[in-house]
Amino acid sequence: MAKNIKVFIGSDHGGYDLKGSLITSLMERGFDIVDRGTNSKKSCDYPDFSFAVAEDVRTNPGSFGVLVCTTGVGASMCANKVKGIRAALCINKDQAIMSRRHNDANVIVFGAKYTSPEEALEMFMAWVNEPFEGGRHQRRVDKINERG
């Protein structure tokens, strides 16, 4: 499924290593990756990268986003401030799948402190390949989109 799927990815210093690992793994699988930073472990502000990724996903229909910070909480809070973004902080594969199936999440968020590179890759692959179920879930997504 990776062919022609654009993925915008960003992290702060706390997520830098996990982001790098994900970029390598996703590029090997054929995803079109756009790295929105940060480019070092030097202390920086997660909102800068979270908003950049969220805006990229908002303005590029059919694309997906990945955010990483130390806990995932700050990055998900920022991304969800952007209209049309449904960012899901995921800590296991089932959450990742359900966030796509029922919530049509378009950004997945990881906490580097709690998530290994292998777990993040497994969750991302399950997430990106899971279709939105629609049906009764569509009206709920519509309500989310009306607000934000």
N, CA, C and O atoms as a GROMACS GRO file, in nm:
protein
  592
    1MET      N    1   0.081  -0.120   0.000
    1MET     CA    2   0.000   0.000   0.000
    1MET      C    3   0.085   0.126   0.000
    1MET      O    4   0.033   0.234  -0.028
    2ALA      N    5   0.210   0.117   0.030
    2ALA     CA    6   0.295   0.234   0.051
    2ALA      C    7   0.316   0.320  -0.074
    2ALA      O    8   0.346   0.439  -0.062
    3LYS      N    9   0.301   0.263  -0.189
    3LYS     CA   10   0.331   0.336  -0.311
    3LYS      C   11   0.248   0.464  -0.321
    3LYS      O   12   0.125   0.461  -0.312
    4ASN      N   13   0.317   0.575  -0.339
    4ASN     CA   14   0.255   0.706  -0.358
    4ASN      C   15   0.184   0.762  -0.235
    4ASN      O   16   0.110   0.859  -0.247
    5ILE      N   17   0.205   0.705  -0.118
    5ILE     CA   18   0.146   0.761   0.003
    5ILE      C   19   0.246   0.858   0.063
    5ILE      O   20   0.358   0.822   0.099
    6LYS      N   21   0.203   0.983   0.074
    6LYS     CA   22   0.287   1.087   0.132
    6LYS      C   23   0.266   1.089   0.282
    6LYS      O   24   0.153   1.092   0.331
    7VAL      N   25   0.378   1.089   0.355
    7VAL     CA   26   0.375   1.092   0.501
    7VAL      C   27   0.463   1.208   0.547
    7VAL      O   28   0.583   1.211   0.520
    8PHE      N   29   0.402   1.301   0.618
    8PHE     CA   30   0.474   1.411   0.680
    8PHE      C   31   0.508   1.368   0.822
    8PHE      O   32   0.422   1.318   0.894
    9ILE      N   33   0.633   1.388   0.861
    9ILE     CA   34   0.676   1.341   0.992
    9ILE      C   35   0.755   1.450   1.063
    9ILE      O   36   0.835   1.521   1.002
   10GLY      N   37   0.731   1.462   1.193
   10GLY     CA   38   0.802   1.562   1.270
   10GLY      C   39   0.817   1.519   1.415
   10GLY      O   40   0.741   1.437   1.466
   11SER      N   41   0.916   1.578   1.479
   11SER     CA   42   0.940   1.550   1.620
   11SER      C   43   1.012   1.667   1.684
   11SER      O   44   1.066   1.755   1.617
   12ASP      N   45   1.011   1.666   1.816
   12ASP     CA   46   1.099   1.757   1.889
   12ASP      C   47   1.225   1.677   1.924
   12ASP      O   48   1.244   1.565   1.876
   13HIS      N   49   1.310   1.735   2.007
   13HIS     CA   50   1.435   1.669   2.045
   13HIS      C   51   1.410   1.536   2.117
   13HIS      O   52   1.488   1.442   2.102
   14GLY      N   53   1.302   1.527   2.195
   14GLY     CA   54   1.271   1.405   2.268
   14GLY      C   55   1.229   1.290   2.178
   14GLY      O   56   1.240   1.174   2.217
   15GLY      N   57   1.182   1.320   2.059
   15GLY     CA   58   1.139   1.217   1.965
   15GLY      C   59   1.232   1.198   1.847
   15GLY      O   60   1.204   1.121   1.756
   16TYR      N   61   1.345   1.269   1.850
   16TYR     CA   62   1.436   1.271   1.735
   16TYR      C   63   1.483   1.132   1.693
   16TYR      O   64   1.477   1.098   1.574
   17ASP      N   65   1.529   1.050   1.788
   17ASP     CA   66   1.580   0.917   1.752
   17ASP      C   67   1.471   0.827   1.696
   17ASP      O   68   1.493   0.758   1.596
   18LEU      N   69   1.354   0.827   1.759
   18LEU     CA   70   1.244   0.743   1.709
   18LEU      C   71   1.199   0.791   1.572
   18LEU      O   72   1.170   0.708   1.485
   19LYS      N   73   1.194   0.920   1.550
   19LYS     CA   74   1.157   0.973   1.419
   19LYS      C   75   1.256   0.924   1.313
   19LYS      O   76   1.214   0.882   1.205
   20GLY      N   77   1.384   0.930   1.343
   20GLY     CA   78   1.485   0.884   1.247
   20GLY      C   79   1.470   0.738   1.212
   20GLY      O   80   1.482   0.700   1.095
   21SER      N   81   1.442   0.657   1.311
   21SER     CA   82   1.420   0.515   1.288
   21SER      C   83   1.298   0.491   1.200
   21SER      O   84   1.301   0.409   1.108
   22LEU      N   85   1.190   0.563   1.229
   22LEU     CA   86   1.069   0.550   1.148
   22LEU      C   87   1.092   0.594   1.004
   22LEU      O   88   1.046   0.529   0.911
   23ILE      N   89   1.162   0.704   0.986
   23ILE     CA   90   1.189   0.752   0.850
   23ILE      C   91   1.261   0.644   0.769
   23ILE      O   92   1.222   0.614   0.656
   24THR      N   93   1.365   0.587   0.826
   24THR     CA   94   1.440   0.482   0.756
   24THR      C   95   1.349   0.364   0.720
   24THR      O   96   1.349   0.319   0.606
   25SER      N   97   1.273   0.315   0.817
   25SER     CA   98   1.186   0.200   0.794
   25SER      C   99   1.078   0.229   0.691
   25SER      O  100   1.048   0.145   0.607
   26LEU      N  101   1.019   0.348   0.696
   26LEU     CA  102   0.910   0.382   0.603
   26LEU      C  103   0.963   0.406   0.462
   26LEU      O  104   0.897   0.369   0.365
   27MET      N  105   1.079   0.466   0.451
   27MET     CA  106   1.138   0.484   0.318
   27MET      C  107   1.171   0.350   0.254
   27MET      O  108   1.151   0.331   0.134
   28GLU      N  109   1.221   0.255   0.335
   28GLU     CA  110   1.249   0.120   0.285
   28GLU      C  111   1.124   0.052   0.233
   28GLU      O  112   1.131  -0.036   0.146
   29ARG      N  113   1.009   0.091   0.285
   29ARG     CA  114   0.880   0.032   0.244
   29ARG      C  115   0.812   0.113   0.134
   29ARG      O  116   0.699   0.081   0.096
   30GLY      N  117   0.877   0.215   0.084
   30GLY     CA  118   0.827   0.287  -0.032
   30GLY      C  119   0.739   0.408  -0.005
   30GLY      O  120   0.680   0.463  -0.098
   31PHE      N  121   0.729   0.450   0.120
   31PHE     CA  122   0.650   0.570   0.150
   31PHE      C  123   0.726   0.694   0.104
   31PHE      O  124   0.849   0.699   0.107
   32ASP      N  125   0.651   0.794   0.063
   32ASP     CA  126   0.706   0.924   0.025
   32ASP      C  127   0.712   1.009   0.152
   32ASP      O  128   0.609   1.060   0.196
   33ILE      N  129   0.829   1.022   0.211
   33ILE     CA  130   0.846   1.085   0.341
   33ILE      C  131   0.892   1.230   0.327
   33ILE      O  132   0.983   1.261   0.251
   34VAL      N  133   0.825   1.317   0.403
   34VAL     CA  134   0.868   1.457   0.414
   34VAL      C  135   0.899   1.483   0.561
   34VAL      O  136   0.809   1.483   0.645
   35ASP      N  137   1.026   1.504   0.591
   35ASP     CA  138   1.072   1.527   0.728
   35ASP      C  139   1.061   1.675   0.760
   35ASP      O  140   1.129   1.757   0.698
   36ARG      N  141   0.976   1.710   0.856
   36ARG     CA  142   0.953   1.850   0.894
   36ARG      C  143   1.037   1.892   1.014
   36ARG      O  144   1.015   2.000   1.070
   37GLY      N  145   1.133   1.808   1.054
   37GLY     CA  146   1.223   1.844   1.163
   37GLY      C  147   1.175   1.784   1.294
   37GLY      O  148   1.070   1.720   1.301
   38THR      N  149   1.251   1.805   1.390
   38THR     CA  150   1.375   1.873   1.412
   38THR      C  151   1.490   1.791   1.354
   38THR      O  152   1.475   1.673   1.322
   39ASN      N  153   1.603   1.857   1.343
   39ASN     CA  154   1.717   1.791   1.280
   39ASN      C  155   1.832   1.766   1.377
   39ASN      O  156   1.944   1.741   1.334
   40SER      N  157   1.804   1.771   1.505
   40SER     CA  158   1.906   1.742   1.606
   40SER      C  159   1.839   1.714   1.740
   40SER      O  160   1.717   1.723   1.754
   41LYS      N  161   1.922   1.678   1.838
   41LYS     CA  162   1.871   1.655   1.973
   41LYS      C  163   1.876   1.781   2.058
   41LYS      O  164   1.851   1.777   2.178
   42LYS      N  165   1.907   1.893   1.995
   42LYS     CA  166   1.910   2.021   2.067
   42LYS      C  167   1.767   2.058   2.108
   42LYS      O  168   1.674   2.044   2.029
   43SER      N  169   1.752   2.104   2.230
   43SER     CA  170   1.620   2.138   2.282
   43SER      C  171   1.545   2.233   2.188
   43SER      O  172   1.600   2.332   2.139
   44CYS      N  173   1.419   2.200   2.164
   44CYS     CA  174   1.334   2.280   2.075
   44CYS      C  175   1.189   2.267   2.122
   44CYS      O  176   1.162   2.198   2.220
   45ASP      N  177   1.098   2.332   2.053
   45ASP     CA  178   0.959   2.336   2.094
   45ASP      C  179   0.871   2.248   2.004
   45ASP      O  180   0.862   2.270   1.884
   46TYR      N  181   0.808   2.147   2.065
   46TYR     CA  182   0.725   2.054   1.989
   46TYR      C  183   0.612   2.121   1.911
   46TYR      O  184   0.575   2.069   1.806
   47PRO      N  185   0.554   2.234   1.957
   47PRO     CA  186   0.446   2.292   1.878
   47PRO      C  187   0.490   2.331   1.736
   47PRO      O  188   0.411   2.322   1.642
   48ASP      N  189   0.613   2.374   1.720
   48ASP     CA  190   0.660   2.415   1.587
   48ASP      C  191   0.649   2.300   1.487
   48ASP      O  192   0.601   2.321   1.375
   49PHE      N  193   0.691   2.183   1.525
   49PHE     CA  194   0.690   2.068   1.434
   49PHE      C  195   0.552   2.004   1.425
   49PHE      O  196   0.513   1.954   1.320
   50SER      N  197   0.479   2.007   1.535
   50SER     CA  198   0.344   1.950   1.535
   50SER      C  199   0.252   2.029   1.444
   50SER      O  200   0.177   1.971   1.365
   51PHE      N  201   0.256   2.161   1.454
   51PHE     CA  202   0.172   2.244   1.368
   51PHE      C  203   0.213   2.231   1.222
   51PHE      O  204   0.127   2.230   1.134
   52ALA      N  205   0.342   2.222   1.195
   52ALA     CA  206   0.389   2.208   1.056
   52ALA      C  207   0.335   2.081   0.992
   52ALA      O  208   0.284   2.083   0.880
   53VAL      N  209   0.347   1.969   1.064
   53VAL     CA  210   0.297   1.841   1.011
   53VAL      C  211   0.145   1.847   0.994
   53VAL      O  212   0.093   1.804   0.891
   54ALA      N  213   0.075   1.898   1.092
   54ALA     CA  214  -0.072   1.905   1.085
   54ALA      C  215  -0.116   1.991   0.967
   54ALA      O  216  -0.209   1.954   0.895
   55GLU      N  217  -0.053   2.103   0.945
   55GLU     CA  218  -0.088   2.189   0.830
   55GLU      C  219  -0.058   2.119   0.699
   55GLU      O  220  -0.135   2.131   0.603
   56ASP      N  221   0.053   2.046   0.692
   56ASP     CA  222   0.085   1.971   0.571
   56ASP      C  223  -0.022   1.867   0.540
   56ASP      O  224  -0.065   1.854   0.425
   57VAL      N  225  -0.066   1.795   0.642
   57VAL     CA  226  -0.170   1.693   0.621
   57VAL      C  227  -0.302   1.760   0.580
   57VAL      O  228  -0.372   1.712   0.492
   58ARG      N  229  -0.333   1.871   0.645
   58ARG     CA  230  -0.457   1.944   0.613
   58ARG      C  231  -0.458   1.990   0.468
   58ARG      O  232  -0.563   1.984   0.403
   59THR      N  233  -0.346   2.034   0.415
   59THR     CA  234  -0.342   2.091   0.280
   59THR      C  235  -0.305   1.990   0.172
   59THR      O  236  -0.296   2.026   0.055
   60ASN      N  237  -0.283   1.865   0.210
   60ASN     CA  238  -0.249   1.760   0.114
   60ASN      C  239  -0.342   1.641   0.133
   60ASN      O  240  -0.307   1.544   0.200
   61PRO      N  241  -0.462   1.648   0.075
   61PRO     CA  242  -0.560   1.539   0.092
   61PRO      C  243  -0.500   1.404   0.055
   61PRO      O  244  -0.427   1.391  -0.044
   62GLY      N  245  -0.532   1.305   0.136
   62GLY     CA  246  -0.482   1.170   0.113
   62GLY      C  247  -0.348   1.142   0.178
   62GLY      O  248  -0.299   1.029   0.176
   63SER      N  249  -0.288   1.245   0.235
   63SER     CA  250  -0.160   1.225   0.304
   63SER      C  251  -0.185   1.188   0.450
   63SER      O  252  -0.297   1.196   0.499
   64PHE      N  253  -0.079   1.148   0.516
   64PHE     CA  254  -0.084   1.112   0.658
   64PHE      C  255   0.027   1.184   0.731
   64PHE      O  256   0.123   1.233   0.670
   65GLY      N  257   0.014   1.192   0.864
   65GLY     CA  258   0.116   1.254   0.946
   65GLY      C  259   0.159   1.164   1.060
   65GLY      O  260   0.082   1.082   1.109
   66VAL      N  261   0.284   1.182   1.100
   66VAL     CA  262   0.340   1.112   1.215
   66VAL      C  263   0.410   1.217   1.300
   66VAL      O  264   0.489   1.297   1.250
   67LEU      N  265   0.379   1.216   1.429
   67LEU     CA  266   0.444   1.306   1.523
   67LEU      C  267   0.503   1.226   1.638
   67LEU      O  268   0.446   1.126   1.682
   68VAL      N  269   0.617   1.272   1.687
   68VAL     CA  270   0.682   1.207   1.799
   68VAL      C  271   0.735   1.314   1.893
   68VAL      O  272   0.805   1.406   1.851
   69CYS      N  273   0.702   1.302   2.021
   69CYS     CA  274   0.766   1.381   2.124
   69CYS      C  275   0.791   1.286   2.241
   69CYS      O  276   0.766   1.166   2.228
   70THR      N  277   0.839   1.335   2.351
   70THR     CA  278   0.875   1.245   2.461
   70THR      C  279   0.757   1.160   2.505
   70THR      O  280   0.770   1.038   2.515
   71THR      N  281   0.642   1.221   2.531
   71THR     CA  282   0.525   1.145   2.577
   71THR      C  283   0.418   1.129   2.469
   71THR      O  284   0.334   1.040   2.479
   72GLY      N  285   0.421   1.213   2.368
   72GLY     CA  286   0.318   1.214   2.265
   72GLY      C  287   0.202   1.305   2.298
   72GLY      O  288   0.123   1.339   2.210
   73VAL      N  289   0.190   1.346   2.422
   73VAL     CA  290   0.076   1.426   2.466
   73VAL      C  291   0.080   1.565   2.404
   73VAL      O  292  -0.019   1.608   2.343
   74GLY      N  293   0.191   1.635   2.418
   74GLY     CA  294   0.199   1.772   2.366
   74GLY      C  295   0.179   1.777   2.216
   74GLY      O  296   0.106   1.863   2.166
   75ALA      N  297   0.243   1.686   2.144
   75ALA     CA  298   0.231   1.684   1.997
   75ALA      C  299   0.087   1.659   1.955
   75ALA      O  300   0.038   1.722   1.860
   76SER      N  301   0.019   1.567   2.022
   76SER     CA  302  -0.120   1.538   1.984
   76SER      C  303  -0.212   1.657   2.016
   76SER      O  304  -0.303   1.686   1.939
   77MET      N  305  -0.187   1.724   2.128
   77MET     CA  306  -0.267   1.842   2.162
   77MET      C  307  -0.254   1.949   2.054
   77MET      O  308  -0.353   2.009   2.013
   78CYS      N  309  -0.132   1.973   2.011
   78CYS     CA  310  -0.109   2.075   1.907
   78CYS      C  311  -0.176   2.037   1.775
   78CYS      O  312  -0.249   2.117   1.717
   79ALA      N  313  -0.152   1.916   1.730
   79ALA     CA  314  -0.206   1.874   1.601
   79ALA      C  315  -0.358   1.884   1.599
   79ALA      O  316  -0.416   1.923   1.497
   80ASN      N  317  -0.422   1.850   1.708
   80ASN     CA  318  -0.568   1.852   1.713
   80ASN      C  319  -0.626   1.993   1.717
   80ASN      O  320  -0.747   2.009   1.711
   81LYS      N  321  -0.543   2.094   1.727
   81LYS     CA  322  -0.588   2.234   1.718
   81LYS      C  323  -0.610   2.276   1.573
   81LYS      O  324  -0.675   2.377   1.547
   82VAL      N  325  -0.556   2.200   1.478
   82VAL     CA  326  -0.564   2.235   1.336
   82VAL      C  327  -0.690   2.175   1.276
   82VAL      O  328  -0.715   2.055   1.287
   83LYS      N  329  -0.771   2.260   1.215
   83LYS     CA  330  -0.897   2.217   1.155
   83LYS      C  331  -0.873   2.102   1.056
   83LYS      O  332  -0.784   2.108   0.972
   84GLY      N  333  -0.955   2.000   1.070
   84GLY     CA  334  -0.946   1.886   0.978
   84GLY      C  335  -0.850   1.777   1.023
   84GLY      O  336  -0.840   1.673   0.958
   85ILE      N  337  -0.780   1.801   1.131
   85ILE     CA  338  -0.685   1.700   1.180
   85ILE      C  339  -0.749   1.620   1.292
   85ILE      O  340  -0.813   1.674   1.382
   86ARG      N  341  -0.728   1.490   1.282
   86ARG     CA  342  -0.772   1.398   1.385
   86ARG      C  343  -0.649   1.316   1.424
   86ARG      O  344  -0.623   1.209   1.369
   87ALA      N  345  -0.575   1.369   1.521
   87ALA     CA  346  -0.451   1.305   1.565
   87ALA      C  347  -0.479   1.209   1.679
   87ALA      O  348  -0.552   1.242   1.772
   88ALA      N  349  -0.421   1.091   1.671
   88ALA     CA  350  -0.441   0.988   1.772
   88ALA      C  351  -0.308   0.949   1.835
   88ALA      O  352  -0.217   0.903   1.767
   89LEU      N  353  -0.299   0.969   1.964
   89LEU     CA  354  -0.184   0.923   2.041
   89LEU      C  355  -0.204   0.775   2.068
   89LEU      O  356  -0.298   0.736   2.138
   90CYS      N  357  -0.118   0.692   2.012
   90CYS     CA  358  -0.137   0.548   2.020
   90CYS      C  359  -0.024   0.482   2.099
   90CYS      O  360   0.093   0.514   2.083
   91ILE      N  361  -0.064   0.389   2.183
   91ILE     CA  362   0.034   0.314   2.262
   91ILE      C  363   0.030   0.163   2.232
   91ILE      O  364   0.112   0.088   2.284
   92ASN      N  365  -0.064   0.121   2.149
   92ASN     CA  366  -0.065  -0.020   2.108
   92ASN      C  367  -0.131  -0.032   1.970
   92ASN      O  368  -0.195   0.061   1.922
   93LYS      N  369  -0.114  -0.147   1.911
   93LYS     CA  370  -0.163  -0.173   1.775
   93LYS      C  371  -0.315  -0.162   1.765
   93LYS      O  372  -0.367  -0.108   1.667
   94ASP      N  373  -0.386  -0.212   1.864
   94ASP     CA  374  -0.532  -0.206   1.861
   94ASP      C  375  -0.581  -0.061   1.858
   94ASP      O  376  -0.671  -0.028   1.782
   95GLN      N  377  -0.523   0.024   1.941
   95GLN     CA  378  -0.560   0.166   1.939
   95GLN      C  379  -0.535   0.225   1.801
   95GLN      O  380  -0.618   0.299   1.748
   96ALA      N  381  -0.421   0.192   1.743
   96ALA     CA  382  -0.387   0.246   1.611
   96ALA      C  383  -0.492   0.205   1.507
   96ALA      O  384  -0.539   0.287   1.430
   97ILE      N  385  -0.526   0.078   1.507
   97ILE     CA  386  -0.626   0.027   1.412
   97ILE      C  387  -0.761   0.095   1.434
   97ILE      O  388  -0.823   0.142   1.339
   98MET      N  389  -0.804   0.100   1.560
   98MET     CA  390  -0.935   0.159   1.588
   98MET      C  391  -0.940   0.309   1.558
   98MET      O  392  -1.045   0.361   1.522
   99SER      N  393  -0.828   0.378   1.574
   99SER     CA  394  -0.827   0.522   1.545
   99SER      C  395  -0.849   0.549   1.397
   99SER      O  396  -0.903   0.654   1.361
  100ARG      N  397  -0.809   0.458   1.312
  100ARG     CA  398  -0.838   0.471   1.168
  100ARG      C  399  -0.979   0.421   1.138
  100ARG      O  400  -1.056   0.488   1.070
  101ARG      N  401  -1.012   0.304   1.189
  101ARG     CA  402  -1.139   0.239   1.157
  101ARG      C  403  -1.259   0.322   1.201
  101ARG      O  404  -1.356   0.336   1.126
  102HIS      N  405  -1.254   0.378   1.321
  102HIS     CA  406  -1.370   0.449   1.375
  102HIS      C  407  -1.357   0.600   1.375
  102HIS      O  408  -1.458   0.671   1.373
  103ASN      N  409  -1.233   0.652   1.377
  103ASN     CA  410  -1.215   0.796   1.390
  103ASN      C  411  -1.153   0.860   1.266
  103ASN      O  412  -1.139   0.983   1.259
  104ASP      N  413  -1.116   0.779   1.168
  104ASP     CA  414  -1.052   0.829   1.046
  104ASP      C  415  -0.932   0.919   1.079
  104ASP      O  416  -0.912   1.023   1.017
  105ALA      N  417  -0.853   0.877   1.179
  105ALA     CA  418  -0.735   0.954   1.219
  105ALA      C  419  -0.643   0.973   1.099
  105ALA      O  420  -0.619   0.880   1.022
  106ASN      N  421  -0.592   1.094   1.084
  106ASN     CA  422  -0.499   1.122   0.974
  106ASN      C  423  -0.359   1.157   1.022
  106ASN      O  424  -0.268   1.179   0.941
  107VAL      N  425  -0.341   1.161   1.153
  107VAL     CA  426  -0.209   1.179   1.214
  107VAL      C  427  -0.198   1.079   1.329
  107VAL      O  428  -0.289   1.067   1.412
  108ILE      N  429  -0.087   1.007   1.333
  108ILE     CA  430  -0.060   0.917   1.445
  108ILE      C  431   0.054   0.977   1.526
  108ILE      O  432   0.150   1.031   1.471
  109VAL      N  433   0.041   0.966   1.657
  109VAL     CA  434   0.138   1.027   1.747
  109VAL      C  435   0.196   0.921   1.839
  109VAL      O  436   0.125   0.834   1.890
  110PHE      N  437   0.328   0.930   1.860
  110PHE     CA  438   0.398   0.836   1.948
  110PHE      C  439   0.473   0.910   2.057
  110PHE      O  440   0.524   1.020   2.035
  111GLY      N  441   0.479   0.849   2.172
  111GLY     CA  442   0.563   0.896   2.281
  111GLY      C  443   0.691   0.816   2.282
  111GLY      O  444   0.690   0.696   2.310
  112ALA      N  445   0.803   0.881   2.251
  112ALA     CA  446   0.931   0.811   2.240
  112ALA      C  447   0.973   0.745   2.371
  112ALA      O  448   1.044   0.644   2.370
  113LYS      N  449   0.930   0.800   2.482
  113LYS     CA  450   0.964   0.744   2.614
  113LYS      C  451   0.900   0.608   2.635
  113LYS      O  452   0.951   0.526   2.712
  114TYR      N  453   0.790   0.582   2.568
  114TYR     CA  454   0.710   0.462   2.591
  114TYR      C  455   0.703   0.366   2.472
  114TYR      O  456   0.645   0.258   2.484
  115THR      N  457   0.761   0.405   2.359
  115THR     CA  458   0.740   0.329   2.235
  115THR      C  459   0.874   0.298   2.170
  115THR      O  460   0.954   0.388   2.143
  116SER      N  461   0.899   0.170   2.144
  116SER     CA  462   1.022   0.130   2.075
  116SER      C  463   1.006   0.153   1.925
  116SER      O  464   0.894   0.164   1.876
  117PRO      N  465   1.117   0.159   1.852
  117PRO     CA  466   1.107   0.171   1.706
  117PRO      C  467   1.026   0.058   1.643
  117PRO      O  468   0.949   0.080   1.549
  118GLU      N  469   1.042  -0.063   1.694
  118GLU     CA  470   0.968  -0.177   1.640
  118GLU      C  471   0.818  -0.163   1.664
  118GLU      O  472   0.737  -0.190   1.576
  119GLU      N  473   0.782  -0.120   1.785
  119GLU     CA  474   0.640  -0.100   1.817
  119GLU      C  475   0.580   0.012   1.734
  119GLU      O  476   0.468   0.000   1.684
  120ALA      N  477   0.654   0.121   1.717
  120ALA     CA  478   0.604   0.234   1.638
  120ALA      C  479   0.582   0.192   1.494
  120ALA      O  480   0.480   0.228   1.434
  121LEU      N  481   0.675   0.118   1.438
  121LEU     CA  482   0.660   0.072   1.299
  121LEU      C  483   0.540  -0.021   1.287
  121LEU      O  484   0.460  -0.008   1.193
  122GLU      N  485   0.526  -0.115   1.379
  122GLU     CA  486   0.412  -0.207   1.376
  122GLU      C  487   0.279  -0.130   1.384
  122GLU      O  488   0.186  -0.158   1.309
  123MET      N  489   0.272  -0.034   1.476
  123MET     CA  490   0.150   0.045   1.489
  123MET      C  491   0.123   0.127   1.364
  123MET      O  492   0.010   0.132   1.316
  124PHE      N  493   0.226   0.192   1.312
  124PHE     CA  494   0.207   0.274   1.192
  124PHE      C  495   0.156   0.190   1.076
  124PHE      O  496   0.061   0.229   1.010
  125MET      N  497   0.218   0.075   1.051
  125MET     CA  498   0.179  -0.008   0.937
  125MET      C  499   0.035  -0.057   0.952
  125MET      O  500  -0.040  -0.060   0.854
  126ALA      N  501  -0.003  -0.096   1.072
  126ALA     CA  502  -0.142  -0.138   1.094
  126ALA      C  503  -0.236  -0.021   1.073
  126ALA      O  504  -0.342  -0.035   1.012
  127TRP      N  505  -0.197   0.096   1.122
  127TRP     CA  506  -0.277   0.219   1.114
  127TRP      C  507  -0.297   0.263   0.970
  127TRP      O  508  -0.411   0.287   0.928
  128VAL      N  509  -0.190   0.275   0.897
  128VAL     CA  510  -0.199   0.330   0.761
  128VAL      C  511  -0.273   0.236   0.666
  128VAL      O  512  -0.330   0.280   0.566
  129ASN      N  513  -0.273   0.107   0.697
  129ASN     CA  514  -0.341   0.010   0.611
  129ASN      C  515  -0.485  -0.018   0.651
  129ASN      O  516  -0.555  -0.093   0.583
  130GLU      N  517  -0.530   0.041   0.760
  130GLU     CA  518  -0.667   0.019   0.808
  130GLU      C  519  -0.762   0.121   0.744
  130GLU      O  520  -0.740   0.241   0.758
  131PRO      N  521  -0.864   0.076   0.675
  131PRO     CA  522  -0.959   0.170   0.615
  131PRO      C  523  -1.057   0.226   0.719
  131PRO      O  524  -1.085   0.162   0.820
  132PHE      N  525  -1.106   0.344   0.691
  132PHE     CA  526  -1.212   0.404   0.772
  132PHE      C  527  -1.340   0.328   0.743
  132PHE      O  528  -1.374   0.305   0.627
  133GLU      N  529  -1.411   0.289   0.847
  133GLU     CA  530  -1.532   0.208   0.835
  133GLU      C  531  -1.653   0.289   0.786
  133GLU      O  532  -1.743   0.233   0.724
  134GLY      N  533  -1.655   0.418   0.813
  134GLY     CA  534  -1.769   0.500   0.772
  134GLY      C  535  -1.893   0.464   0.851
  134GLY      O  536  -1.886   0.437   0.970
  135GLY      N  537  -2.008   0.463   0.784
  135GLY     CA  538  -2.133   0.429   0.850
  135GLY      C  539  -2.162   0.521   0.966
  135GLY      O  540  -2.153   0.643   0.954
  136ARG      N  541  -2.199   0.463   1.080
  136ARG     CA  542  -2.233   0.543   1.197
  136ARG      C  543  -2.116   0.626   1.246
  136ARG      O  544  -2.134   0.727   1.314
  137HIS      N  545  -1.994   0.584   1.212
  137HIS     CA  546  -1.875   0.658   1.254
  137HIS      C  547  -1.858   0.788   1.175
  137HIS      O  548  -1.795   0.882   1.223
  138GLN      N  549  -1.914   0.792   1.054
  138GLN     CA  550  -1.901   0.913   0.972
  138GLN      C  551  -1.967   1.033   1.039
  138GLN      O  552  -1.912   1.143   1.039
  139ARG      N  553  -2.086   1.012   1.096
  139ARG     CA  554  -2.152   1.126   1.160
  139ARG      C  555  -2.071   1.178   1.278
  139ARG      O  556  -2.074   1.298   1.308
  140ARG      N  557  -1.999   1.091   1.345
  140ARG     CA  558  -1.915   1.133   1.458
  140ARG      C  559  -1.794   1.211   1.409
  140ARG      O  560  -1.756   1.313   1.467
  141VAL      N  561  -1.734   1.163   1.302
  141VAL     CA  562  -1.621   1.235   1.243
  141VAL      C  563  -1.668   1.371   1.192
  141VAL      O  564  -1.597   1.471   1.206
  142ASP      N  565  -1.786   1.375   1.133
  142ASP     CA  566  -1.842   1.503   1.087
  142ASP      C  567  -1.858   1.601   1.203
  142ASP      O  568  -1.830   1.720   1.187
  143LYS      N  569  -1.901   1.552   1.318
  143LYS     CA  570  -1.915   1.640   1.435
  143LYS      C  571  -1.779   1.692   1.480
  143LYS      O  572  -1.768   1.808   1.519
  144ILE      N  573  -1.678   1.609   1.477
  144ILE     CA  574  -1.542   1.654   1.511
  144ILE      C  575  -1.498   1.762   1.413
  144ILE      O  576  -1.446   1.866   1.452
  145ASN      N  577  -1.521   1.737   1.285
  145ASN     CA  578  -1.477   1.832   1.182
  145ASN      C  579  -1.552   1.964   1.189
  145ASN      O  580  -1.495   2.068   1.156
  146GLU      N  581  -1.677   1.962   1.232
  146GLU     CA  582  -1.754   2.088   1.245
  146GLU      C  583  -1.694   2.179   1.349
  146GLU      O  584  -1.698   2.302   1.334
  147ARG      N  585  -1.639   2.122   1.456
  147ARG     CA  586  -1.583   2.200   1.566
  147ARG      C  587  -1.443   2.251   1.537
  147ARG      O  588  -1.408   2.364   1.573
  148GLY      N  589  -1.365   2.170   1.473
  148GLY     CA  590  -1.222   2.206   1.462
  148GLY      C  591  -1.178   2.208   1.328
  148GLY      O  592  -1.061   2.236   1.301
   0.00000   0.00000   0.00000
